[in-house]
Amino acid sequence: MIKSPKYIALLLLSALMMLSCESDLDLKIPEGGGQLVIFSFLTADSVMSVHLSKSVSHSSVDDFERVYDGYIAIKRNGISLDSFAFPYDKTWIERPNITVKEGDVFDFSAGTLSGLNVRGETVVPEATKILSIDSMGLSVINNVRAISYELEFADAKDKDNYYQLLITHEKRDSLNKVTEFQDVNYYKDDELFYIRDQEGSLLGGIDFRGSFSDYIIEDESYRIQIRIPEIYLLQPGYKETRVLKFYLLSLSQDYYNYLRSRVVAEYNSKLPVVDPIKIHSNIQGGLGLIGSVAIASDSIVIIGNAYN
């Protein structure tokens, strides 16, 4: 048995990795396992990676059995691109010669010599645009000091859009070397982060990792409201800088549903009585996910005294 990474739904930047009563999140991991599992989280302009294994049991979403006779075939925009035997001693394998671009349609087929076959596909979304990041001043709520920000981004109106906002903090020295790095746990005040009614009334307070959809956005842009703890925005030391990086990920719908179902499954695992684990999958004949992401980014730089 092998342990998978905490699938990239929590990140694409550091750990490129949720329930609900929604009918499209009705996958139950079967007792006894044995189904073929394939994962690939495609990111525009990044190296493709793919995972292949067999499921173990309903009791874990992170344990898998190695596949000794597996193979994978990949198509891009209907054209055969790659076909290879999956190495049994690897959890993930990279395909550095395959380019991933916005708008591409990727189709993955996988199987074993013993007769298991699965298939999944994704359309790589287009990255949105971050139009502005504006400070709205200091706020103090429950004795917590934070700086309010409004991040404005473009939202295409000809389709449903799914997003995830991630923020990181870096401190750099006079040689521009990173001396500190953290993921920023920011306050999600905007109504876009609120749980929609169909996602269940018992899930109040769950942090869906900064993911949201544009279901209430009516215009071609939106100013989303957040608060960042003041500690990440204090004046840096002598010859130092602070860098806050904002990553607005455009997610494929399947990736979005997987991320949120995953968060709910992890939340439910801490409760004494829960329904069977439900993890979204778009894999025909098996389990897993073929999802995709495109990233828009911007940053705020705070310069310390005497920094060149």
Summary of the structure (lengths in Angstrom):
residues: 308
radius of gyration: 20.8
end to end distance: 52.2
largest distance: 66.4
contacts: 944
relative contact order: 0.22
helix: 9%
strand: 45%
